[in-house]
Amino acid sequence: MAGLRVLVVEDNADMASMLGDYLVSQGHSVDYAGDGVEGLRLALAQPFDVIALDRALPRMDGAEFCRQLRERHGRAVPVLMLTAMDSTQDKVSGLAAGADDYIVKPFALAEVEARLQALHRRASGRVAERVLTVADLVYDPVSFEARRGDRPLTLNPTSRRLLEHLMRASDRIVPREELEHVIWGDDRPDADVLRAHVHKLRDAVDRGFARKLLHTYRGAGYRLADLD
């Protein structure tokens, strides 16, 4: 397999050098940035296969980097977040901001490389990066058009944000806290509010179809996937 082009965004020079040297030894090419602003500039200027991103960065932290990369600039390059913060909320907020995976420091260099490879394989398997597809459900996050089979779906802005996040995370169960953070940030309402929005989305996506795509895992979260 050809080597990856990796952007390492890490303000600890020793950590960046150690990780970069290892990746180069495995046949990959590496560019570096020491803060979030410079990292975002490079990510927008050059075509990287994957990004290894520190969570705690000067000038712009990793979560804000991901938000701007995804929401403002619409870039889908896979991001592995490197974090010393291992609380559930820290992980959830990083994923909600747009990171594809995370790994907690201290980490094994071989595991970082393996995860970067896995993220790249998953991204390379997308037929059309802009349009999201799960079974016969299709959503275009640029035009906001959603369709299940031959039937167009009418969605409000909150339902569209839920749908996009759940479709991007189709390979896993998404915790309730993560979805709340996607919609409301740190100012989260009562849990019943999210439940009502999920119910509305399920009605739009699954009503009238024998095959259900939006699944509830009590005490764990939600998953939008074709499980048949």
N, C-alpha and C positions, 0 to 999 in steps of 0.2 A: 504494500500500500504506500502511495506517495505520502511524503511528510506534510504536516499541516503548517499553515501560516498562523502563528499564535501571537496575540497581543497580550502581554503581561502588564497589568496596571497594579503596581505595588510600590508603596512609599518606603518600605524597608529595603535598602539597597542590597544587604546581604541575602535576604530572602529572595528578592528578584533575581539576583545573580545565580543563586543556588538552583532555583527552579528553571531559569532560562538555560543554564549550562546543561542541566539534565535533559531538557527537551531537545536541545541542539544535538546532544549525544545520541538521542533516539531518532535523529533524522529530520527534525522539524526546524523551521526558521522562526525566529523570535524577534519582535520589536518590544520596546519598553516605554512605559510612561510612569512618572513618579507621583502623579496626582490625578484627580478625577477630571479636571478641566482639560489637561493635556491628553489624557487617555481618550476622552470623548472626541477631541479634535482628530486624533489619529484614527479612531474607529470609524469616523465619518469620511476621512480622506482616503483610506486605503481598504482594499478588500481582504479582510481577515476571515479565516475559517472558523476560529473560535477565540474567545476572550477569557483569560484567567484574571479575575477582578477581586482585589482586596475590598472588604466591606468598609473598613475605617480608613478613609483617605483624606488628605488635606484638600482644601479648595472646593471639592465636591465629593460627597461620600458615595459609596458603591450603590446604595439604593437609588439616590437621585440620578446617578450615571445611568442606571438601567431604565428609570422612568423616562429620561430624556431620549435615550437611544430608541426605546420602543414607541412611546406616545408622541413625542415631538417630531422625531425623524423617521419613524416607521421601519427601523432596521431590525432584521430577524436573526442576525448572527448569534449563535449560541453563546451563552455566558455561564461560566462556572464561578460562583462566588466563593472566595477564600475568606473565612471569618474566624476570629478568635471568640466570637460571641455564640455560645451554643444553647441559649434558651430557645424554647419553642417559638416565642414571639419574634425573636430576631430572625430565625429561619423563615417563619411565615412572611414577615414583612419583606425580606429579601426576594422570596419567590413571587410575592404579590407585585413587587416593583418591576419584575420582568426577568429575573435570573432564571435559568433553566435547571440549575442544580447548585448544590453548595457542598463544601467540605470544611470541616472544623480543624483549625490549627491546634497542635502540630499535626502534620499529615505526612504520609509516605509519598515521596516524589513519584514512584511508580503508579500509585493510585490516582494522583492528579492527572498523569499522562493518560491512564486508562479511561478516566472519566471524560477527558477532553476528546479522546477518540470516539467514545460512545456518543457524545453529544453531536459530533460531526457526522457520524453515520446516520443518526436519527434525522438530522437536518437535511442531509443529502438525499434521504428517501422521500422527501416531499416532492410531489409532482409539480405543484404550483405553490410557491411560497406564500403568495399573497392570499390565495383563497384557502379557507379551512374546510376540511371535509371529514365527517364521521358518518360512516354508512351512507345513507341517502340524504343526509343533512349537510347543507353547504352554506357557508357564510363568508361574505367578502367584507373585511373590516375597513376597507377604503370606501366602498360605495354604500355600506350598511345594508346590502341586500342579503336576505336569508331565505332559504328554500328547503323544504322537506319533500323530496320526490319532485312532483310537478306542482306542488302547492307553495306559493309564496307565503312567508310568515310576516305578520305585522308585530313589530317589537318596539317598545319604548326604549329610551337611552339606557336605563338601568338593566333591562333585560338583555340588551345588546352587549353590555360590558360583561354581564354574567356569562352569556353564551360564548363570547370570545375567549374568556379566561378558561372556562370549562373545556372548550374544544382544544385549546392549546395544551391543556393538561390531561388529555383524554387517557393517557396511560397510567394515571394514578387517581386515588381518592383525594379530593381537595378539601382540607379542613374548613369548617365554618368560619374560623377566625381569618383565614386567608381571603375568603370571598368578601367578608365584611371590610377588610382592609382595602381590597381592590375598589370597592364602591365608595366607602366613606372615609378612608384613611384612618387616622387615629381617633376620629370622632364617631365611634360606632354606636348605633342605636340598640334597642332591645333585640334579643335574638328572634323574636316573633316577626320583626320587620323583614329580616332576610328570608325567613321561612315563607312569608307571603310572596316575596319576589320570586323565589324558586318555584313556588306553586304556579305562579302566573307563567313563568318560562316553561314549565313542564306542560301546562295546558296548551301553549303555542306549539311546542315541539312534538309532543306525543299524542295529543288528542286525535282520535280517528285512525291511529296506526296500531297494528297488532304488535309490532316490534317496538318496545320501549327503549329509549336511549338515555334518559335522565334518571339516574338511580340514587336512592338515599341509603346511606350507611349510618344507622342510628349510633350516635355517640362518636362518629368518626368524620362524617362530611358527605360530600356529593361527588358523583362521577358521571360524566357524559361520555358514554362509550357504547359500542355495539358488542354486547356480551353473548349473543346467540352463536 
